[in-house]
Amino acid sequence: MSVINKKKEIKRFIKFGIVGFTGSVIDFGVFNLLTIAFDVASIASSTVSFALAVINNFVLNRFWTYPETRQTPIYKPLVKFIIVSCLGLAIRIPLFAWLEKVLIPLAEKTIPNVLTPTIVGHNLSLAIVIGVVMLWNFFVNRFWTFKSVPA
């Protein structure tokens, strides 16, 4: 890979990260709205917030990170993106469930009463799983979903 192509891929990764950040804002916002305001179970809230973030991320990645794909039919990359996202969700749910069991009790011992240990534990768990799944999503989407885009 030439220096120019490396720069282009780094730029793409940065754009992917910015898109991921907007997806994370949606993910955290919807998750906390559902768990705190509507008392929805954390795994269900996490699944719904993830799905909404995925929709956001696909649209922004298709039109901004990988604009070259706009000339191709949407169905192939959309199906691939959904498959990659579902596999990411399969990574996320058990990791989240395990992390909240570890982090909520830890938060109970260490966090002052400004926020509840459950809120802290849930949000720390969510932050970790978002980071793990973001790396999975970038590499699989880059080399499978958007592989037709020149490096």
Secondary structure by P-SEA (a helix, b strand, c coil): ccaaaaaaaaaaaaaaaaaaaaaaaaaaaaaaaaaccccccaaaaaaaaaaaaaaaaaaaaacccccccccccaaaaaaaaaaaaaaaaaacaaaaaaaaaacaaaaaacccccccaaaaaaaaaaaaaaaaaaaaaaaaaaacccccccc
